[in-house]
Amino acid sequence: MKENIGKGYVLGRQLFIELWSLLGLEPMVCEGADDFPVCFKKLQSEEVAFVLVESDWAESIPEHYKRKARLPEGPVWVVMPSLKSSVKGWE
């Protein structure tokens, strides 16, 4: 039986990560696609079990990173519904 090793991370915009980090997930602010390469590199150097992201934010990730994120040996990427529609004045 394979043992799960690693932490749960929440990645994305400030409000989204703040809410999920209250539950003990490791926060990583990554406001947009321009910040993603640095965030992705940091995730590759950590022991990560899963990464929680917001659906609207996840759509902005460059396609070649989406393919890398789907590799079986990497962490599981969990896409949650967007807060954008439920928070007035989000952007």
C-alpha positions as YAML, in Angstrom:
chain: A
units: angstrom
residues:
- id: 1
  name: MET
  ca: [0.00, 0.00, 0.00]
- id: 2
  name: LYS
  ca: [1.35, 3.40, -0.99]
- id: 3
  name: GLU
  ca: [1.60, 5.88, 1.87]
- id: 4
  name: ASN
  ca: [0.47, 9.46, 1.19]
- id: 5
  name: ILE
  ca: [3.26, 11.89, 1.84]
- id: 6
  name: GLY
  ca: [2.98, 15.62, 1.56]
- id: 7
  name: LYS
  ca: [0.95, 18.64, 2.48]
- id: 8
  name: GLY
  ca: [-2.19, 20.13, 1.06]
- id: 9
  name: TYR
  ca: [-1.67, 23.49, -0.63]
- id: 10
  name: VAL
  ca: [-4.13, 26.16, -1.69]
- id: 11
  name: LEU
  ca: [-2.93, 28.19, -4.65]
- id: 12
  name: GLY
  ca: [-4.42, 31.31, -6.20]
- id: 13
  name: ARG
  ca: [-5.73, 34.77, -5.44]
- id: 14
  name: GLN
  ca: [-5.43, 36.25, -1.94]
- id: 15
  name: LEU
  ca: [-9.06, 35.93, -0.79]
- id: 16
  name: PHE
  ca: [-9.39, 32.34, -1.99]
- id: 17
  name: ILE
  ca: [-6.22, 31.16, -0.27]
- id: 18
  name: GLU
  ca: [-7.01, 33.01, 2.95]
- id: 19
  name: LEU
  ca: [-10.35, 31.25, 3.28]
- id: 20
  name: TRP
  ca: [-8.95, 27.76, 2.63]
- id: 21
  name: SER
  ca: [-5.82, 28.27, 4.72]
- id: 22
  name: LEU
  ca: [-8.12, 28.65, 7.73]
- id: 23
  name: LEU
  ca: [-8.64, 24.89, 7.41]
- id: 24
  name: GLY
  ca: [-4.91, 24.22, 7.65]
- id: 25
  name: LEU
  ca: [-3.90, 24.15, 4.00]
- id: 26
  name: GLU
  ca: [-0.54, 25.70, 3.13]
- id: 27
  name: PRO
  ca: [-1.25, 29.04, 1.38]
- id: 28
  name: MET
  ca: [0.58, 30.12, -1.76]
- id: 29
  name: VAL
  ca: [-0.44, 33.45, -3.29]
- id: 30
  name: CYS
  ca: [-0.35, 33.38, -7.07]
- id: 31
  name: GLU
  ca: [-2.47, 36.24, -8.40]
- id: 32
  name: GLY
  ca: [-2.31, 35.37, -12.08]
- id: 33
  name: ALA
  ca: [-0.76, 33.54, -14.99]
- id: 34
  name: ASP
  ca: [2.40, 35.67, -14.87]
- id: 35
  name: ASP
  ca: [3.10, 34.48, -11.31]
- id: 36
  name: PHE
  ca: [2.35, 30.83, -12.04]
- id: 37
  name: PRO
  ca: [5.80, 29.65, -13.26]
- id: 38
  name: VAL
  ca: [7.42, 30.66, -9.95]
- id: 39
  name: CYS
  ca: [4.61, 29.07, -7.92]
- id: 40
  name: PHE
  ca: [4.73, 25.87, -9.99]
- id: 41
  name: LYS
  ca: [8.51, 25.61, -9.50]
- id: 42
  name: LYS
  ca: [8.10, 25.99, -5.73]
- id: 43
  name: LEU
  ca: [5.43, 23.26, -5.68]
- id: 44
  name: GLN
  ca: [7.81, 20.96, -7.56]
- id: 45
  name: SER
  ca: [10.39, 21.38, -4.79]
- id: 46
  name: GLU
  ca: [7.95, 20.59, -1.96]
- id: 47
  name: GLU
  ca: [6.30, 17.35, -0.83]
- id: 48
  name: VAL
  ca: [2.78, 18.07, -2.02]
- id: 49
  name: ALA
  ca: [-0.18, 15.68, -1.75]
- id: 50
  name: PHE
  ca: [-2.74, 17.96, -3.37]
- id: 51
  name: VAL
  ca: [-3.23, 21.52, -4.62]
- id: 52
  name: LEU
  ca: [-6.59, 23.26, -4.24]
- id: 53
  name: VAL
  ca: [-7.35, 25.94, -6.85]
- id: 54
  name: GLU
  ca: [-10.31, 28.11, -7.86]
- id: 55
  name: SER
  ca: [-11.98, 27.28, -11.20]
- id: 56
  name: ASP
  ca: [-11.80, 30.79, -12.71]
- id: 57
  name: TRP
  ca: [-8.18, 31.11, -11.68]
- id: 58
  name: ALA
  ca: [-7.28, 27.64, -13.00]
- id: 59
  name: GLU
  ca: [-8.53, 28.60, -16.47]
- id: 60
  name: SER
  ca: [-5.76, 31.22, -16.70]
- id: 61
  name: ILE
  ca: [-2.95, 28.68, -16.19]
- id: 62
  name: PRO
  ca: [-0.86, 28.28, -19.38]
- id: 63
  name: GLU
  ca: [-1.69, 25.03, -21.20]
- id: 64
  name: HIS
  ca: [1.79, 23.48, -20.95]
- id: 65
  name: TYR
  ca: [1.59, 23.78, -17.13]
- id: 66
  name: LYS
  ca: [-1.85, 22.17, -17.15]
- id: 67
  name: ARG
  ca: [-0.33, 19.16, -18.95]
- id: 68
  name: LYS
  ca: [2.53, 18.97, -16.41]
- id: 69
  name: ALA
  ca: [0.04, 19.17, -13.54]
- id: 70
  name: ARG
  ca: [-1.81, 16.09, -14.88]
- id: 71
  name: LEU
  ca: [1.22, 13.80, -14.65]
- id: 72
  name: PRO
  ca: [0.46, 10.73, -12.49]
- id: 73
  name: GLU
  ca: [3.52, 11.13, -10.26]
- id: 74
  name: GLY
  ca: [2.59, 14.69, -9.28]
- id: 75
  name: PRO
  ca: [0.13, 16.00, -6.71]
- id: 76
  name: VAL
  ca: [-3.61, 15.88, -7.26]
- id: 77
  name: TRP
  ca: [-5.03, 19.21, -8.47]
- id: 78
  name: VAL
  ca: [-8.49, 19.88, -7.02]
- id: 79
  name: VAL
  ca: [-10.54, 22.58, -8.77]
- id: 80
  name: MET
  ca: [-13.15, 24.27, -6.58]
- id: 81
  name: PRO
  ca: [-16.01, 26.53, -7.71]
- id: 82
  name: SER
  ca: [-15.08, 30.17, -8.10]
- id: 83
  name: LEU
  ca: [-15.68, 32.73, -5.39]
- id: 84
  name: LYS
  ca: [-15.94, 35.40, -8.06]
- id: 85
  name: SER
  ca: [-19.69, 35.02, -8.58]
- id: 86
  name: SER
  ca: [-20.46, 35.00, -4.87]
- id: 87
  name: VAL
  ca: [-18.33, 37.93, -3.69]
- id: 88
  name: LYS
  ca: [-19.54, 41.37, -4.74]
- id: 89
  name: GLY
  ca: [-16.79, 43.61, -6.11]
- id: 90
  name: TRP
  ca: [-14.34, 40.72, -6.55]
- id: 91
  name: GLU
  ca: [-12.45, 42.42, -9.38]
...
